Amino acid sequence: MFDFIENNKKFSQIILGLISLTFAFWGINSYFSGASSDDYIAKIGNQNVTPQEFANALSQRQEQLRRARGGKVDPELLDNQAIRAAVLDTLVSQQLLLGQAAHSGMSISDHDLEKIIGTAPIFQQDGKFSSALYMDWLSSQGYTQISFENGMRHDLMQTRMNDAYLGSAIVPNTVAERLLQINNEQREVSMRPLIPDQYMANVKLSPDAAQKYYDAHLSDFQVPEQVRLDYIVFSIDMVAARVSVSDSEVQQFYETNHARYAMDEQRRASHILIAVDSKADAATKQAARAKAEQLSQQAHRNPAQFAELARKNSQDPGSAAQGGDLGWFPHGAMVKPFDDAVFQMKPGQISGPIETQYGYHIIRLDAVKGRSFDDIKTQVANDLKHQQATQQFSQLAEQLNNLAFEQGASLQPAAEALKLTIQHSGWISRTSSNDRLLGNPKLLQAVFSDDVLKNKRNTDAIDVGGNILVVAHITDYQAASERPFAEVSAEIEKYLSRQQAAQLAAAQGRDLLERLKHGENIAIAWGPSKPVSHSVTQEATNLLLQETFKIDVSKLPAYGGVESPQGGYMLLKISRVSENNEPDSAGKIETVKGQLQQTVGQEEMSAYIAELKSATDVVVNQKLLEKPQ
């Protein structure tokens, strides 16, 4: 594949990222909210992050996680305190950056915004921006033109702020060269594990060791209070399963949202590249263009000779030998001028010269492939069902919550009204459950609240993440108790024995290491020698890798050792060190410099945001962050 494919065009990422999310999808808890306009999740100076803004951002993050994992995600992972805190921190950072951008006079012109939106593939029809497609998409997502374009302006301003830092970091060549040198160094390492099992025979516990441990750690043997539940589950997938759509509705939905499904189209093209540096002088560029135009004329006169022309003349080393063939690629994979040209061509058509930062290209479109409506009919139908289910879900969720409260002594009325099955749990405690839904912290907090535990009432409809609601009712209760010593004594003795064996192994490991370092000749059954380096995937864990490269190798063999997190000790012997003495190419050095610049720039941006936070009054409403009302 030729070397000017770009997968990280920032403006395209922004708009495709926005379009890929369902921004009209509100947080479930907002269906039940009675919050006033004065409520806020966070106050940043005189700006607020509202519960609705937080709910939207949380939903977007959940959708990203769900898609990244193919839709199969533990609901608890989608809505826990860590994710909520991270989402809020992002919103606070965005507000601070926007404030600074506005203060510095930064703005996104109407012309810039029109250009970015106008080139988004999802709004294109026959290679041109379609106002009708744009307005239909806004309507389908619940956006007004003003709200969407304001959101775009904010994101673009933040991107420019980020670029100001990421592009200004300075990394000297010597730093990149040293990092490459470290990365390329390889050490031949032999290992000798000292595992606890080998020392079990030497363990000597006192007769009362287990009892003493039990008495000192009584809290470890507490069985917490537990409950058994009846519960009902209601999800957007259940609503979608009940939605029925006709073939004509599916066809109409496909036609209305054709741009969304056209993103799957791929094209195969060949090209002839006449390379010229974008910074070359005018004469050099003119000479390259003249050669490209000459080749274009030859290709047009005799299209059958295109591959031969590419083999003899193309200066793209990745494709010339294949007659210029670039293989299949989707819309947006290539640099923009090349991509725009290819996706406006018809199979067999030759176009060019097309100028990019790499030079001049003569392009031939070889083939087009994509999925037909029949191929994706099931997917389209599911998308339509999900859209309709989303609209119904908010109403039904509110009905469920009302019934759970008004008929609080039983789940039966709510279950019958929404045609849900009452399910039954095993024993669960405040902090744990084997059930993914019932182990949700918010649900457990509700279950063990006074109103539910003591007054025997239903919980509210609890959002456990992933568009799933659970209502629970306690059917049985067991007070906290303590496991008797007789029941746990064998477990304690086993734990103490292994702990002592691990200590014996580590002690002997440290002793052997000191003797080896002092030059003592000790008979040790070392394992086979294996190469270890930072740049090559290997069996060594991060801990062993770090320890290996801490060892002083000024004199070989060199020795080191490290305690295993699982218990025991690992002795290390380095018998050989090899370095790549060949000078690294300028390309490698530039790549490493680019990576370091990104890292340094991100660190500087993080420090800048931290400085803004420390200089700004940021107040977080922990109650609403924990459980939006």
N, C-alpha and C positions, 0 to 999 in steps of 0.2 A: 504494500500500500504506500502511495507516495507521501512525502514527509510534510505536507502542509495542511493535513487534516487538523481541524481545531475542534476540540470538544468543550472548550471553556470560554465561549464568547459571552461576556458578562451581561450585556443587555438582553441577549436571547435567553440566558438563564433566568433573568429577572421575570421577563414576561411569561415564559413557559412555566416557571415556578408558580407564578400567580394563577395562571390559567389552569394548572393541573389540580388546584385545590378548590373545594366547594366552599367559597367564602360566605355563602348565605346560610351555611350550616351552623346553627347556633348551639351553644352549650346546653345540654339537657337541663341542668339545674335552672337555667334562665326561664324555663317554662313555668316554674313554680315561684319565680321571684316576685317579691313585692317591694324591691329596693327602690328608694327614692332617687331622684336625679342627683342628689348630693352625695350619694354613696360612691366610694372609690375603693379600688384594690390597692392603689398606690398613689401618692401625691408627690410630684416632682416639682418643687418650687411652686409655681402657680398653675401647673398643668396636672390633670388627673388621668390615671388609667382607670377607666370605668369597668364595672363587672362585665358589661357586654363585650368590651374590647378584649378583656382577658379571656372570656369564654370563647370568642372567635379565634384568638391566637392559640388557645389550648386545643381546640378542635382541629385547627390546621396542623398542629404538631402531631396530634394523635393520628390524623389521616396520613401524614408522612411516614410515621412509624409503621402503620398498618400496611401501607403499600410496600415499604422496604422489606417487609417480612412476608410478602405474598398474602396478606390478609389473615394469617394465622398468628395471632398475638394473644398472650395472656392479658386479659382485661386489666389486671392489676398493674401491668407494666405501662399501660396507656394513661393511667391516672393515679399517680402517687405523688407524695409531697415533693420528691426530688424533681419530677417533671414540672409540677406547678411552679416551684421556685425558679427553675431554669427559664420557663416561659416568661414569668414576671420579670426576671433579670434582663431578658432580651428586650422586653417592652420598655423597661426603664432606660436601658442603654440607647434604644432607638429614639426615645423622647429627648434624651440629653444631646445626642448627635444632631437631631433635627433642629433643636434650639440653637446649637452652635453654628450649624450651617446657615440658618436664617440670620443669625447675628452677624455672620461674616459677609452677608450679602449674596450668598449662593442661591441660585434658582435654576429651575428647568424651564426653558422657553417652550412656548406652544409649538414652535417649529420642531424642536428636538423631540418632544413628546409625540407629535404626529408622525415623525419619521420612524420612531421605535415601534409604535403601535401599528403603523401602516405596513411594516415589514414582517410582522408576526405571522408565521405560516397558518395559524388557525383562522386568521381573518382574510386569507387570500382566496381568490376565486379566479381561475384562468390566469394565474400569475400576477394578479393585481389585487390591491386592497378593496374589500367589499364592505361598504358601509352597512348594508343589510345584514351580512353575517355578524359584523361587530355588534350591532344593536340587538340582534337575536340572542347573541351569547350573553350580553349584559342582562337582558331580560330573563334568560333561563337561569342565571346565577343570582338573581335578586339584586343586581347592582343598578344604580343610576350612572349615567355617563360621568357626572361630576365626581361621585364618590370613588369610582374606579380610577379615574385619571388623577385624582388627588392622591390616592394610594400609590399609584405609579410614580408620581413626583417625589413622594417621600422616600420610596425605595431607591430611586435613582440618586437622590441627594445623599442618602447613606452610602451608596456605592461609591460616589465620588469622594466622600470623606474617607472611606476605607482605602481607596486607591491612592489618596494623598500620602497615606502612611506606608502602604505596602510598596509603593513605587519609590519612596525616598530613602529606604534603608540602605546603608553603605556596608558592603562586605568586601574586604581586601582579597586579592587573588591568593595571598599566602595562607589565609585562613581556609579557603576552599581547598587548596592543594594539600594542606596538613590534614584536613578531614578526609580527603580521598586516600591519603597515605595510611591513616589509621584504619579506614574502612577496608583497605586492600591487604592489610597485614594478616598473616595466617600463622596460627600456632598449633603445633602437633601436641595433643594432650592425651595422656593416659589417666585413667581414673581408678580409684579403689574405694568403693563404698563400704562404710562400717554401719550396718543396719541394726536396729534394736533387737531384732529376733535372735541375732548371734550372741547376745549378752543376757538373754532371759535366764539362762542357767546360773548366772552369777548374782541374780537379784536376791536380796534378803530383806523381806519386809518384817517389821516388828509385829508381834501378835495383835497388838491393838491399833495398828496403822489404819486399817479400814474404819474402825470406830471413831478414831480421832478425826479422820477426814470427814466422816459423816457429820460429826458434831460441829465441825468448823464450817461446813458448807450446807447447812440445813435448807437454805433457800433453793439450792440446786435440786432438791428432792421434793419440792412442793408440787402438788398437783393443783393447778389453779381451778377456780370455779368454772363450771362448764354448763352449757345449755344444749338442748336439742330443739330444732326449729321445724316449723312448717314454713314454706316460702313459695312465692311465685316469681317467675322471671318473664320480663317483657322486653323485647328487643326490636330494633328496626328491621332485622332480618325476618322476624315473625310477621311483621306488617307486610313486608315485600312478598312473602310467600302467599299471602292472601290476596295480593293485588293481581287482577287479571287484565291483560292488555290484548287488543286485537292485532291481527297482522297489519291492518291498514294503519293503526296507531304506531306500530313499530316502524313501518316504512316511512311514515311522516316524520317521526322522531329522528330517524337516520338522515333523511334529507335536510331537516332543519339543522342538524349537528354534523353535517357531512365533513366539515373541516377537521373536527375532532378525530374522526376515524380515518381520514386521509393521511394522518401522520404516520400510519403504518406503511405507506408506499415507499418502495426502495427503487433506486435506479442504478444501472450499470453503465459506466462510461469508460472511454479510453482518451488519453490526451498525449500531446507532444508539448513538452516544456522547453522553452528557450529561456534559460535562467539569466536573471540580471538583478543585481543588488538594488533594493529600493532607494538607496542613497547614492547610486551611481550618477555620473554627470549626464547631461542631456544627450551628448553625442553617443555615449555608450548605450543609453536606452534606445535611441533612435536606430542604432545599428541592430540591436536585438529585435526590435519591432519589425524592421525591414525583413530580417531573416524569417521571423514568424509569419509575416504576411506572404512571403514567397512559399513557405511550406503549406500555408493554408490554401493558396491557389492550386498547388500540386494535389493536395488532398481532395479539393473540390473537383478537379479535372478527372481524377482517378481514385474514387473512394475505396476501391478494393485494395489499394496499395497503402492504406492508412497505417496498418500495423508495421509494414516494412519501413515506412517513413519514420515511425516512432522509434524502431530499433536502431536506425542509423543516426537519428538527429536529436531525439529527446534527451534532455539533460537531467531528467528525474531518475536517479539510480534505482529507485524502488519499483518502477514500472516499465522502464525502457525495454528491458529484456523480454517482457511479456507483451511486446507490441503496444505499450501504453495502457494496457488493461488495468483498471483500478478496482475491479470487482464491484460488489453491490454495496451501496451506502444509502442511509436515510437522509431525508431533508434536514439541513442544518449541520451535517457532519463536516462539510468542506468550508474553506474560507468563503466569505460572502459573495464576492464577484463570481467565483467559480460556481458556487451553489446556485446562485440566482440564474446563471446561464443554463446550467444543466436541467433545472426544474421548469424551464420554459421551452425546452427543446422537444422534438418528436423523435421516436426511434429512427436511427439511420441518419439523422441530421448532423451536419458538421458546422461548427460555429467557431469564431475567433478571428484574430487573436483576442483573448480575454486577458486583461492585465490584473495581476495580483501582486502582493509584496514579494512573490518569488520569481516573477518574470512574466512572460507571455505564454498563453496556452492556446493550442488548437484542440478543440474538444469534439469528440464524436459520441453521441448518445447511442448505446448499443441495445438496451432493453429496459423495460419498465415492468415491475411486478408489484402487486398489492392484493389485498384481500377484497373479494367481492362482498356485496350485501349478504348473499346466501352464506358466505363463510363466517360472517360475524353476526348473523341474525340473532343468535341466542344471547350474545354479549350485549347487543343493542337492546333487546327485550329486557334483559336484567338491569341495564342502566336506566331504562324508562321506568321499570318497576321501582327501582331504588329512588328515583326522583319523586315519584308519586308517593312512595312510602314515607319519604322524608317529610312531605307536606302533611300527611295524616298523623305521623308519629307524635308531633307536638300536641295535637288535640287529644289523642288517646293517652299520652303520658300524663297530661293534666287530669284527665278523667280518672286514671288509675290512682294518682296521688290523692285526689279528693275522696274517692271511695275508701282508700286505705285509712284515711283520717276519720271520715264520717262514720264508717262501719268498723271502728277500731278494735272491736272485740273478736273479729273473725276475718279470715281471708276469703271466705266463701263468696260474699257479694262481689268483690273485685274480680275474683277468678271467673265467676259466671258471666259477668258483664263483658269481660274482654276475652272470654273463651280460653282461659289459661288453666294449666294443670297445677294443682297444689302438690309440691314435692316435699320430701322429708329428709332431714339431715341426720348425721351421726352426732356424737358429742363434739362440741367445739368450745374453745376458750377465747378469752379476750385477745389473745395475741397470735393464735394459730388455727389453721383449718386446712385439711387436705384438699378441700374443694376450692378451686380457683376463684369462683364467684363469692363464696361465703367467707373466704379469707380476706376479702377486701377490707382495708382498715376503716373506711367510712362506714361500711355496713356493720362491722363489729362494734364500732363506737356507738352506733344507734341501737344495736341489739342489747348492749349492756348498759344503756342509759336507764335512769330510774323509771321513766314513763313506760318503757317496754318491759324492763325486768321486774319491777315491783307492781306496776299497775296492769300487767298482762295485756298490753295494747299492741297493735301493729306498729311496725316502723313506718316512716315515710317511704315513698318510692325513692330508693337510693341509687344514684348514678354510680355504677361500678366500672365505668369506662367502656369504650367500644360500642356506644349507643345501646347499652344494656341497663335496665332498671330491675332492682330486686326489692320486693316487699316481704318482710319476715315476721313471724309470730312465734314466741317461745311456747313450747309444749312441755318441756321438762327442765329441771334445774338441779344441779349438784354443787354443793358448797365446796370451797377449797379444802384440801386435805394434804396429809404428809405421807409419803411412801415410807413404810417401816424399814428399819435397818436390815432385818432378815431378808427382805425382798431385794435389796440393792447391794448387799455386801459383796457378792461375787463380782458384780460390775465394777465396784470400787477397787477391789483387789487387782482385777485385770488392768484397770486404768493406771493404778499406782505402779504396778510391775513394769508396764511398758514405759512409763515415764522415767523410772529409775534405770531401765535398760538403755533408753535414749541418752541419759546423762552419762552412763558408763561408756557408751560408744563415742560420744563427743569428747569425753575426757581422754580416752585413749587416742582418738584422732589428733587432738591438739598436742599430746605428748609425742606421737610419732612424727608430726610435722616439725616440731622443734628439733628433734634428733636428726631428721633428714636435712634440715637447714644448716645444722652444725657439721654436716659431712659424714655422719655416721652411716656405715654400710648396713642397711637393714633389708632382710629378705621380705619383700612385699609382693603379693600376687597382683601386679598391675593389670588392668584391662588393656585391650588392644589400643594402639595409638590412633587417634582420629583428628582430622584437621578441624580447627575452629576459627571462624572469622566473623566479622560484623556483616560482611557482604554476601555470605553464602548461607542458605538455609541449612540448619543442622539439628541434631537431636538435643544439643545443650539447651537447658532452660536459661531464661534471662539472668537468674541468679548465678548460675555457673559461668555464663558468658562474662558477666561483670567481674566475677572473681578471677577468671582466667586472665583478663586483661589488666588486672591490678598487680599481678605478680611481676616482680623485678626479674627480667630475663637477661641482665647483663652477664650472668654466668649460668651456663647450662650443664646438666639439667637443673631446672628451677622448680621449686615446690610451693604449693599453696593448699588451702583447705577452707571448707565452709560447712557450717551446720545446716542440715537439711530442715526445711520447715515441717516435714513429716516426722522428724526425729532422726537422730543419728548424725553421721559426719561423712563428708566426701573429701578424700585426699586427691590432689591434682599434681600431675608431673608433666612439665613442659620440656620436651626433648629437642625441639627444633622450632625456629622462627624464620619464616620466609617473607620477604617483602617484594612487592611489584616495583622493580627499579625502572621500568619503562615510563617515560614521561606521559602524564595524562594528557589526552587531547584537549584542545581549547574548548571543544564542545562539551566534554564532561565537566570541565571546570566551570563553564558558564551555567550548566544545569545545576550543579551544586550551589553555585552563587545564587542562582534564582530561588532555590529551595530555602537557603539561609536567609535571603532577603525577605521571603514570605514569612518565615518564622520570626525574624527580628521585627518586621513590620507589624505582625499580629501582636507581638509582645508590647511594642510601642503604642499600638492602638488600645490594647487592654489597659496599659498604664494610664493613657490619656483618659479613658472612660472612668477608671478608678479615681483619677484626680477630679474629674467632673462630679462624680458621686460624692466625694468628700467635701467638695465646695458647694454642694447643693443640698437643700433640705429634702431628703427622700423619706417619706413616711409610708409604711406598709400596714395595711389593715389585715392583721394576721387572721382575724375571725373570718373575713370574707375569702382570704386566700385559702384557708383550710377547708371551708365549706360555704361556697357562695349562697347567699340567701335570695 
